[in-house]
């Protein structure tokens, strides 16, 4: 088994380019973009909550 086909989490997130058709590539790109946007929104939400708690006078 070639090393780039090893069943790791990284290889499942980023499959080799030659294994993707153009349609699959578009689908993967959209899916990754959605995940990234969700993570950014989640991180920003938690930062806003933490900042709000820290900035309140006791």
N, CA, C and O atoms as a CHARMM CRD file, in Angstrom:
* protein
*
  232
    1    1 UNK  N      0.85200  -1.20000   0.00000 PROA 1      0.00000
    2    1 UNK  CA     0.00000   0.00000   0.00000 PROA 1      0.00000
    3    1 UNK  C      0.88900   1.25100   0.00000 PROA 1      0.00000
    4    1 UNK  O      1.72900   1.41300   0.88600 PROA 1      0.00000
    5    2 UNK  N      0.70900   2.12700  -0.97800 PROA 2      0.00000
    6    2 UNK  CA     1.49900   3.36600  -0.99300 PROA 2      0.00000
    7    2 UNK  C      1.21200   4.21200   0.23900 PROA 2      0.00000
    8    2 UNK  O      0.11200   4.16600   0.79000 PROA 2      0.00000
    9    3 UNK  N      2.19400   4.97600   0.66400 PROA 3      0.00000
   10    3 UNK  CA     2.05100   5.72500   1.90600 PROA 3      0.00000
   11    3 UNK  C      0.92500   6.75200   1.83000 PROA 3      0.00000
   12    3 UNK  O      0.29100   7.04000   2.84500 PROA 3      0.00000
   13    4 UNK  N      0.66100   7.31600   0.63400 PROA 4      0.00000
   14    4 UNK  CA    -0.38000   8.34100   0.54800 PROA 4      0.00000
   15    4 UNK  C     -1.78000   7.75200   0.65100 PROA 4      0.00000
   16    4 UNK  O     -2.75900   8.49700   0.71200 PROA 4      0.00000
   17    5 UNK  N     -1.89200   6.42000   0.67200 PROA 5      0.00000
   18    5 UNK  CA    -3.19600   5.78700   0.82100 PROA 5      0.00000
   19    5 UNK  C     -3.41400   5.25700   2.24200 PROA 5      0.00000
   20    5 UNK  O     -4.39300   4.55900   2.50400 PROA 5      0.00000
   21    6 UNK  N     -2.50300   5.59000   3.15000 PROA 6      0.00000
   22    6 UNK  CA    -2.63700   5.12400   4.52800 PROA 6      0.00000
   23    6 UNK  C     -3.92100   5.68100   5.13700 PROA 6      0.00000
   24    6 UNK  O     -4.22800   6.85900   4.95500 PROA 6      0.00000
   25    7 UNK  N     -4.67400   4.85000   5.85500 PROA 7      0.00000
   26    7 UNK  CA    -5.95400   5.29600   6.41700 PROA 7      0.00000
   27    7 UNK  C     -5.76600   6.13800   7.67500 PROA 7      0.00000
   28    7 UNK  O     -6.01500   5.67500   8.78800 PROA 7      0.00000
   29    8 UNK  N     -5.32900   7.36300   7.48700 PROA 8      0.00000
   30    8 UNK  CA    -5.16500   8.27100   8.62000 PROA 8      0.00000
   31    8 UNK  C     -6.22000   9.36200   8.54000 PROA 8      0.00000
   32    8 UNK  O     -6.85500   9.54800   7.50300 PROA 8      0.00000
   33    9 UNK  N     -6.39900  10.07000   9.62500 PROA 9      0.00000
   34    9 UNK  CA    -7.38400  11.15400   9.63800 PROA 9      0.00000
   35    9 UNK  C     -7.01900  12.21700   8.61000 PROA 9      0.00000
   36    9 UNK  O     -7.89200  12.76900   7.93900 PROA 9      0.00000
   37   10 UNK  N     -5.72500  12.50100   8.49000 PROA 10     0.00000
   38   10 UNK  CA    -5.29100  13.53900   7.56100 PROA 10     0.00000
   39   10 UNK  C     -5.58300  13.14500   6.11900 PROA 10     0.00000
   40   10 UNK  O     -6.03600  13.97200   5.32800 PROA 10     0.00000
   41   11 UNK  N     -5.32700  11.89200   5.77600 PROA 11     0.00000
   42   11 UNK  CA    -5.55700  11.47600   4.39500 PROA 11     0.00000
   43   11 UNK  C     -7.04100  11.44100   4.06400 PROA 11     0.00000
   44   11 UNK  O     -7.42000  11.61500   2.90600 PROA 11     0.00000
   45   12 UNK  N     -7.88400  11.21800   5.06300 PROA 12     0.00000
   46   12 UNK  CA    -9.32000  11.22600   4.78900 PROA 12     0.00000
   47   12 UNK  C     -9.83600  12.65600   4.62100 PROA 12     0.00000
   48   12 UNK  O    -10.80100  12.88300   3.89100 PROA 12     0.00000
   49   13 UNK  N     -9.20500  13.61000   5.28400 PROA 13     0.00000
   50   13 UNK  CA    -9.60300  15.00600   5.12200 PROA 13     0.00000
   51   13 UNK  C     -9.08300  15.58300   3.81600 PROA 13     0.00000
   52   13 UNK  O     -9.75600  16.38400   3.16800 PROA 13     0.00000
   53   14 UNK  N     -7.88300  15.17300   3.43700 PROA 14     0.00000
   54   14 UNK  CA    -7.25800  15.69600   2.23200 PROA 14     0.00000
   55   14 UNK  C     -6.82900  14.54200   1.33100 PROA 14     0.00000
   56   14 UNK  O     -5.65600  14.17000   1.31600 PROA 14     0.00000
   57   15 UNK  N     -7.77500  13.97400   0.58000 PROA 15     0.00000
   58   15 UNK  CA    -7.43200  12.86400  -0.30100 PROA 15     0.00000
   59   15 UNK  C     -6.48200  13.32000  -1.40600 PROA 15     0.00000
   60   15 UNK  O     -6.47700  14.49700  -1.76900 PROA 15     0.00000
   61   16 UNK  N     -5.68200  12.40600  -1.94200 PROA 16     0.00000
   62   16 UNK  CA    -4.76400  12.76400  -3.02900 PROA 16     0.00000
   63   16 UNK  C     -5.52700  13.37300  -4.19700 PROA 16     0.00000
   64   16 UNK  O     -6.63400  12.93900  -4.51500 PROA 16     0.00000
   65   17 UNK  N     -4.94200  14.36900  -4.83100 PROA 17     0.00000
   66   17 UNK  CA    -5.63500  15.07900  -5.89800 PROA 17     0.00000
   67   17 UNK  C     -5.99900  14.16600  -7.06400 PROA 17     0.00000
   68   17 UNK  O     -7.04000  14.36000  -7.69100 PROA 17     0.00000
   69   18 UNK  N     -5.16800  13.18200  -7.36400 PROA 18     0.00000
   70   18 UNK  CA    -5.45300  12.33100  -8.51900 PROA 18     0.00000
   71   18 UNK  C     -6.62400  11.38900  -8.25900 PROA 18     0.00000
   72   18 UNK  O     -7.09600  10.73700  -9.19100 PROA 18     0.00000
   73   19 UNK  N     -7.10300  11.29800  -7.03300 PROA 19     0.00000
   74   19 UNK  CA    -8.25100  10.44100  -6.73000 PROA 19     0.00000
   75   19 UNK  C     -9.57600  11.18700  -6.86000 PROA 19     0.00000
   76   19 UNK  O    -10.63900  10.59100  -6.69000 PROA 19     0.00000
   77   20 UNK  N     -9.52400  12.47800  -7.15800 PROA 20     0.00000
   78   20 UNK  CA   -10.73700  13.28600  -7.19400 PROA 20     0.00000
   79   20 UNK  C    -11.08900  13.68700  -8.62000 PROA 20     0.00000
   80   20 UNK  O    -10.22900  14.13000  -9.38000 PROA 20     0.00000
   81   21 UNK  N    -12.34400  13.53100  -8.97000 PROA 21     0.00000
   82   21 UNK  CA   -12.82200  14.11900 -10.21800 PROA 21     0.00000
   83   21 UNK  C    -13.10100  15.59000  -9.96400 PROA 21     0.00000
   84   21 UNK  O    -13.08000  16.03000  -8.81500 PROA 21     0.00000
   85   22 UNK  N    -13.35800  16.35100 -11.00800 PROA 22     0.00000
   86   22 UNK  CA   -13.62400  17.77700 -10.81900 PROA 22     0.00000
   87   22 UNK  C    -14.88600  17.98300  -9.98400 PROA 22     0.00000
   88   22 UNK  O    -14.94400  18.91200  -9.17800 PROA 22     0.00000
   89   23 UNK  N    -15.89200  17.13700 -10.16300 PROA 23     0.00000
   90   23 UNK  CA   -17.12500  17.26200  -9.38300 PROA 23     0.00000
   91   23 UNK  C    -16.85400  16.97500  -7.90800 PROA 23     0.00000
   92   23 UNK  O    -17.36300  17.67600  -7.03400 PROA 23     0.00000
   93   24 UNK  N    -16.05300  15.94400  -7.62900 PROA 24     0.00000
   94   24 UNK  CA   -15.71400  15.62300  -6.24300 PROA 24     0.00000
   95   24 UNK  C    -14.91900  16.76000  -5.60900 PROA 24     0.00000
   96   24 UNK  O    -15.10600  17.08400  -4.43600 PROA 24     0.00000
   97   25 UNK  N    -14.03100  17.35900  -6.39900 PROA 25     0.00000
   98   25 UNK  CA   -13.20100  18.44000  -5.87700 PROA 25     0.00000
   99   25 UNK  C    -14.07000  19.62100  -5.45300 PROA 25     0.00000
  100   25 UNK  O    -13.84100  20.22100  -4.40200 PROA 25     0.00000
  101   26 UNK  N    -15.05800  19.95000  -6.26400 PROA 26     0.00000
  102   26 UNK  CA   -15.95700  21.05100  -5.91700 PROA 26     0.00000
  103   26 UNK  C    -16.72200  20.72000  -4.63800 PROA 26     0.00000
  104   26 UNK  O    -16.85200  21.56700  -3.75400 PROA 26     0.00000
  105   27 UNK  N    -17.22500  19.49500  -4.53800 PROA 27     0.00000
  106   27 UNK  CA   -17.95500  19.09100  -3.34300 PROA 27     0.00000
  107   27 UNK  C    -17.08200  19.12400  -2.10700 PROA 27     0.00000
  108   27 UNK  O    -17.51600  19.59400  -1.05500 PROA 27     0.00000
  109   28 UNK  N    -15.85000  18.62900  -2.22000 PROA 28     0.00000
  110   28 UNK  CA   -14.93100  18.63700  -1.08100 PROA 28     0.00000
  111   28 UNK  C    -14.60300  20.06800  -0.67100 PROA 28     0.00000
  112   28 UNK  O    -14.54300  20.38300   0.51800 PROA 28     0.00000
  113   29 UNK  N    -14.39400  20.92200  -1.65000 PROA 29     0.00000
  114   29 UNK  CA   -14.04500  22.30800  -1.34300 PROA 29     0.00000
  115   29 UNK  C    -15.18500  22.98500  -0.59100 PROA 29     0.00000
  116   29 UNK  O    -14.95700  23.67300   0.40400 PROA 29     0.00000
  117   30 UNK  N    -16.41500  22.78800  -1.07000 PROA 30     0.00000
  118   30 UNK  CA   -17.56100  23.40400  -0.40700 PROA 30     0.00000
  119   30 UNK  C    -17.70400  22.87900   1.01900 PROA 30     0.00000
  120   30 UNK  O    -17.97800  23.64800   1.94000 PROA 30     0.00000
  121   31 UNK  N    -17.52100  21.57700   1.20100 PROA 31     0.00000
  122   31 UNK  CA   -17.65900  20.97200   2.52500 PROA 31     0.00000
  123   31 UNK  C    -16.59900  21.52500   3.47400 PROA 31     0.00000
  124   31 UNK  O    -16.90700  21.86000   4.61700 PROA 31     0.00000
  125   32 UNK  N    -15.36500  21.62000   3.01300 PROA 32     0.00000
  126   32 UNK  CA   -14.29100  22.14300   3.86200 PROA 32     0.00000
  127   32 UNK  C    -14.53400  23.60200   4.20000 PROA 32     0.00000
  128   32 UNK  O    -14.26400  24.03900   5.31900 PROA 32     0.00000
  129   33 UNK  N    -15.04600  24.35900   3.23000 PROA 33     0.00000
  130   33 UNK  CA   -15.32600  25.77200   3.47800 PROA 33     0.00000
  131   33 UNK  C    -16.39400  25.92600   4.54400 PROA 33     0.00000
  132   33 UNK  O    -16.29100  26.79200   5.41200 PROA 33     0.00000
  133   34 UNK  N    -17.43500  25.07300   4.48000 PROA 34     0.00000
  134   34 UNK  CA   -18.48800  25.12800   5.49200 PROA 34     0.00000
  135   34 UNK  C    -17.92800  24.81300   6.87400 PROA 34     0.00000
  136   34 UNK  O    -18.27300  25.48100   7.84900 PROA 34     0.00000
  137   35 UNK  N    -17.07200  23.80600   6.96300 PROA 35     0.00000
  138   35 UNK  CA   -16.47700  23.43500   8.25000 PROA 35     0.00000
  139   35 UNK  C    -15.61600  24.57900   8.77900 PROA 35     0.00000
  140   35 UNK  O    -15.68300  24.91600   9.96100 PROA 35     0.00000
  141   36 UNK  N    -14.80200  25.17600   7.89600 PROA 36     0.00000
  142   36 UNK  CA   -13.93600  26.27300   8.31900 PROA 36     0.00000
  143   36 UNK  C    -14.76800  27.45800   8.79900 PROA 36     0.00000
  144   36 UNK  O    -14.46600  28.05600   9.83200 PROA 36     0.00000
  145   37 UNK  N    -15.81500  27.79700   8.05000 PROA 37     0.00000
  146   37 UNK  CA   -16.66100  28.92100   8.44200 PROA 37     0.00000
  147   37 UNK  C    -17.33800  28.65200   9.77700 PROA 37     0.00000
  148   37 UNK  O    -17.46000  29.55100  10.60900 PROA 37     0.00000
  149   38 UNK  N    -17.78200  27.40800   9.98100 PROA 38     0.00000
  150   38 UNK  CA   -18.42600  27.06000  11.24800 PROA 38     0.00000
  151   38 UNK  C    -17.43800  27.18200  12.40200 PROA 38     0.00000
  152   38 UNK  O    -17.77400  27.71300  13.46000 PROA 38     0.00000
  153   39 UNK  N    -16.21400  26.68800  12.19600 PROA 39     0.00000
  154   39 UNK  CA   -15.20900  26.76300  13.26600 PROA 39     0.00000
  155   39 UNK  C    -14.86200  28.20600  13.58400 PROA 39     0.00000
  156   39 UNK  O    -14.69800  28.56400  14.75000 PROA 39     0.00000
  157   40 UNK  N    -14.74900  29.04000  12.55200 PROA 40     0.00000
  158   40 UNK  CA   -14.43300  30.44800  12.78400 PROA 40     0.00000
  159   40 UNK  C    -15.56500  31.13600  13.54300 PROA 40     0.00000
  160   40 UNK  O    -15.31600  31.90400  14.47300 PROA 40     0.00000
  161   41 UNK  N    -16.80000  30.86200  13.15000 PROA 41     0.00000
  162   41 UNK  CA   -17.94000  31.46900  13.83700 PROA 41     0.00000
  163   41 UNK  C    -17.99700  31.00400  15.28800 PROA 41     0.00000
  164   41 UNK  O    -18.28100  31.79300  16.18900 PROA 41     0.00000
  165   42 UNK  N    -17.72800  29.72600  15.50800 PROA 42     0.00000
  166   42 UNK  CA   -17.74800  29.18200  16.86300 PROA 42     0.00000
  167   42 UNK  C    -16.65400  29.82300  17.71400 PROA 42     0.00000
  168   42 UNK  O    -16.89400  30.20400  18.86000 PROA 42     0.00000
  169   43 UNK  N    -15.45500  29.93900  17.14900 PROA 43     0.00000
  170   43 UNK  CA   -14.34400  30.54400  17.88400 PROA 43     0.00000
  171   43 UNK  C    -14.64200  32.00600  18.20100 PROA 43     0.00000
  172   43 UNK  O    -14.39000  32.46700  19.31400 PROA 43     0.00000
  173   44 UNK  N    -15.17700  32.73100  17.22700 PROA 44     0.00000
  174   44 UNK  CA   -15.50800  34.13600  17.45700 PROA 44     0.00000
  175   44 UNK  C    -16.59000  34.27800  18.51800 PROA 44     0.00000
  176   44 UNK  O    -16.55300  35.20800  19.32300 PROA 44     0.00000
  177   45 UNK  N    -17.54300  33.37200  18.52300 PROA 45     0.00000
  178   45 UNK  CA   -18.62200  33.39800  19.51400 PROA 45     0.00000
  179   45 UNK  C    -18.05300  33.20700  20.92000 PROA 45     0.00000
  180   45 UNK  O    -18.42500  33.92700  21.84700 PROA 45     0.00000
  181   46 UNK  N    -17.15500  32.23800  21.07500 PROA 46     0.00000
  182   46 UNK  CA   -16.56100  31.98800  22.39200 PROA 46     0.00000
  183   46 UNK  C    -15.67600  33.15600  22.82500 PROA 46     0.00000
  184   46 UNK  O    -15.64600  33.51200  24.00300 PROA 46     0.00000
  185   47 UNK  N    -14.96400  33.74500  21.87900 PROA 47     0.00000
  186   47 UNK  CA   -14.14500  34.90300  22.22200 PROA 47     0.00000
  187   47 UNK  C    -15.02000  36.05700  22.69900 PROA 47     0.00000
  188   47 UNK  O    -14.67600  36.74800  23.65900 PROA 47     0.00000
  189   48 UNK  N    -16.14300  36.26400  22.03400 PROA 48     0.00000
  190   48 UNK  CA   -17.04200  37.35300  22.42300 PROA 48     0.00000
  191   48 UNK  C    -17.60200  37.11800  23.82100 PROA 48     0.00000
  192   48 UNK  O    -17.69400  38.05300  24.61600 PROA 48     0.00000
  193   49 UNK  N    -17.97000  35.89500  24.12100 PROA 49     0.00000
  194   49 UNK  CA   -18.49700  35.57500  25.45700 PROA 49     0.00000
  195   49 UNK  C    -17.41800  35.80300  26.51500 PROA 49     0.00000
  196   49 UNK  O    -17.67900  36.41400  27.55000 PROA 49     0.00000
  197   50 UNK  N    -16.20600  35.31000  26.25300 PROA 50     0.00000
  198   50 UNK  CA   -15.12300  35.46900  27.22300 PROA 50     0.00000
  199   50 UNK  C    -14.78000  36.93600  27.42300 PROA 50     0.00000
  200   50 UNK  O    -14.54400  37.36800  28.55100 PROA 50     0.00000
  201   51 UNK  N    -14.75000  37.70100  26.35000 PROA 51     0.00000
  202   51 UNK  CA   -14.43300  39.12300  26.46000 PROA 51     0.00000
  203   51 UNK  C    -15.51100  39.84900  27.25900 PROA 51     0.00000
  204   51 UNK  O    -15.21100  40.71200  28.08400 PROA 51     0.00000
  205   52 UNK  N    -16.76400  39.49400  27.00600 PROA 52     0.00000
  206   52 UNK  CA   -17.87500  40.12500  27.72600 PROA 52     0.00000
  207   52 UNK  C    -17.76700  39.84500  29.22400 PROA 52     0.00000
  208   52 UNK  O    -17.98000  40.73800  30.04400 PROA 52     0.00000
  209   53 UNK  N    -17.44000  38.61400  29.57400 PROA 53     0.00000
  210   53 UNK  CA   -17.32000  38.25000  30.99300 PROA 53     0.00000
  211   53 UNK  C    -16.14400  38.97300  31.64600 PROA 53     0.00000
  212   53 UNK  O    -16.24300  39.40800  32.79300 PROA 53     0.00000
  213   54 UNK  N    -15.03600  39.10300  30.92200 PROA 54     0.00000
  214   54 UNK  CA   -13.84500  39.73000  31.49400 PROA 54     0.00000
  215   54 UNK  C    -13.99400  41.24000  31.60600 PROA 54     0.00000
  216   54 UNK  O    -13.39000  41.86000  32.48100 PROA 54     0.00000
  217   55 UNK  N    -14.79000  41.83200  30.73000 PROA 55     0.00000
  218   55 UNK  CA   -14.86600  43.29400  30.70500 PROA 55     0.00000
  219   55 UNK  C    -15.93100  43.85100  31.64200 PROA 55     0.00000
  220   55 UNK  O    -16.04200  45.06800  31.78900 PROA 55     0.00000
  221   56 UNK  N    -16.71000  42.99200  32.27200 PROA 56     0.00000
  222   56 UNK  CA   -17.74800  43.47300  33.19500 PROA 56     0.00000
  223   56 UNK  C    -17.12500  43.88200  34.53100 PROA 56     0.00000
  224   56 UNK  O    -16.33500  43.12700  35.09600 PROA 56     0.00000
  225   57 UNK  N    -17.46200  45.03900  35.03000 PROA 57     0.00000
  226   57 UNK  CA   -16.95200  45.42300  36.35800 PROA 57     0.00000
  227   57 UNK  C    -17.63100  44.60100  37.44900 PROA 57     0.00000
  228   57 UNK  O    -18.82200  44.30100  37.36700 PROA 57     0.00000
  229   58 UNK  N    -16.87400  44.25000  38.44900 PROA 58     0.00000
  230   58 UNK  CA   -17.44100  43.44900  39.55400 PROA 58     0.00000
  231   58 UNK  C    -18.06100  44.34200  40.61400 PROA 58     0.00000
  232   58 UNK  O    -18.58400  43.84500  41.61200 PROA 58     0.00000
